Amino acid sequence: MKEFVTKLRDDHSDFESGKLEDDIKSTDPMLLFQKWYEEAYERNCSEPHAVTISTVNKDLQPSSRTVYMKELIEEGIVFYTNYESQKAQDIAENPKVSALFYWDCLERQVRLNGVAEKVPEEMSDDYFNSRPRGSQLGAWASKQSAAIQDRASLEKAYNAVEERFKGQDVPRPEFWGGYLIRPTYIEFWQGRPSRLHDRICFVKDKNRWEVHRKNP
Ligand SMILES: Cc1cc2nc3c(=O)[nH]c(=O)nc-3n(C[C@H](O)[C@H](O)[C@H](O)COP(=O)(O)O)c2cc1C
């Protein structure tokens, strides 16, 4: 093991790039989220639209994976995936999910807890049609999350769909589309010195957002 791995506990770097004043509490949290995303993009944070989605299956086993946020709308955030994947099976059993963005260049984290639902088919069609052809074919070729014999089997499946759709547009597979996460809890976290971080949390109560600050 390299020495820096054995010295993980010695990394005591501090956070000092921003702060969250209490007056932020009067902001609409989805507008604030949009502002933070825009700042992460404009500050060239690495992959600012990468988001870790956690699902919980019927045995209460949580599972997390990274996806890309592809739409940011008033109601929430949208990502696209295979509707037969592990995450989709989890969501079918339990639509409650958690989404986590970490923007290291701004020392910010946003947690969105909420409920996932499939987006309308036209929305998935629209996004699928905008994808590069290779990604469209890949969506057909991959039985996402299912076990596979070897890499060659995957490439064979890709070649087969390439042949199948030769000379024509690739339609969206029925088993592929988007999920909208409608948040019921949005937490904005800004790193601060001495681990005295700012945490401002919005909790949806019927149609209004309750807001409070939490201890770091
Ligand atoms: C940066 C990054 C972005 C990803 N974006 C997506 C995505 O938008 N949709 C998707 O289905 N998988 C995406 N993946 C792959 C997922 O992390 C995951 O491996 C896959 O969706 C299968 O997850 P599951 O078996 O839990 O359903 C991405 C992975 C990384 C590292």
The ligand as an SDF file (V2000), in Angstrom:
LIG
                    3D

 31 33  0  0  0  0  0  0  0  0999 V2000
  -19.9470    9.8340  -14.4110 C   0  0  0  0  0  0  0  0  0  0  0  0
  -20.9350    8.7230  -14.6450 C   0  0  0  0  0  0  0  0  0  0  0  0
  -22.1310    9.0100  -15.2970 C   0  0  0  0  0  0  0  0  0  0  0  0
  -23.0560    7.9970  -15.5210 C   0  0  0  0  0  0  0  0  0  0  0  0
  -24.2560    8.3340  -16.1120 N   0  0  0  0  0  0  0  0  0  0  0  0
  -25.2150    7.3810  -16.2390 C   0  0  0  0  0  0  0  0  0  0  0  0
  -26.5130    7.7420  -16.7100 C   0  0  0  0  0  0  0  0  0  0  0  0
  -26.8210    8.9180  -16.9990 O   0  0  0  0  0  0  0  0  0  0  0  0
  -27.4390    6.7510  -16.8080 N   0  0  0  0  0  0  0  0  0  0  0  0
  -27.1610    5.4500  -16.4640 C   0  0  0  0  0  0  0  0  0  0  0  0
  -28.0430    4.5930  -16.5850 O   0  0  0  0  0  0  0  0  0  0  0  0
  -25.9440    5.0940  -15.9810 N   0  0  0  0  0  0  0  0  0  0  0  0
  -24.9650    6.0290  -15.8640 C   0  0  0  0  0  0  0  0  0  0  0  0
  -23.7400    5.6750  -15.3510 N   0  0  0  0  0  0  0  0  0  0  0  0
  -23.5100    4.2680  -14.9510 C   0  0  0  0  0  0  0  0  0  0  0  0
  -24.1310    4.0400  -13.5590 C   0  0  0  0  0  0  0  0  0  0  0  0
  -23.2800    4.5550  -12.5400 O   0  0  0  0  0  0  0  0  0  0  0  0
  -24.4210    2.5560  -13.2620 C   0  0  0  0  0  0  0  0  0  0  0  0
  -23.2510    1.7940  -13.4030 O   0  0  0  0  0  0  0  0  0  0  0  0
  -25.4960    1.9670  -14.1730 C   0  0  0  0  0  0  0  0  0  0  0  0
  -26.5660    2.8750  -14.3740 O   0  0  0  0  0  0  0  0  0  0  0  0
  -26.0490    0.6780  -13.6030 C   0  0  0  0  0  0  0  0  0  0  0  0
  -26.5440    0.9150  -12.2990 O   0  0  0  0  0  0  0  0  0  0  0  0
  -27.5510   -0.0860  -11.5630 P   0  0  0  0  0  0  0  0  0  0  0  0
  -27.0700   -1.4750  -11.8720 O   0  0  0  0  0  0  0  0  0  0  0  0
  -27.4570    0.2500  -10.1360 O   0  0  0  0  0  0  0  0  0  0  0  0
  -28.9320    0.1750  -12.1260 O   0  0  0  0  0  0  0  0  0  0  0  0
  -22.7790    6.6720  -15.1240 C   0  0  0  0  0  0  0  0  0  0  0  0
  -21.5740    6.3980  -14.4550 C   0  0  0  0  0  0  0  0  0  0  0  0
  -20.6850    7.4160  -14.2180 C   0  0  0  0  0  0  0  0  0  0  0  0
  -19.4120    7.0990  -13.4690 C   0  0  0  0  0  0  0  0  0  0  0  0
  1  2  1  0
  2  3  1  0
  2 30  2  0
  3  4  2  0
  4  5  1  0
  4 28  1  0
  5  6  2  0
  6  7  1  0
  6 13  1  0
  7  8  2  0
  7  9  1  0
  9 10  1  0
 10 11  2  0
 10 12  1  0
 12 13  2  0
 13 14  1  0
 14 15  1  0
 14 28  1  0
 15 16  1  0
 16 17  1  0
 16 18  1  0
 18 19  1  0
 18 20  1  0
 20 21  1  0
 20 22  1  0
 22 23  1  0
 23 24  1  0
 24 25  2  0
 24 26  1  0
 24 27  1  0
 28 29  2  0
 29 30  1  0
 30 31  1  0
M  END
$$$$
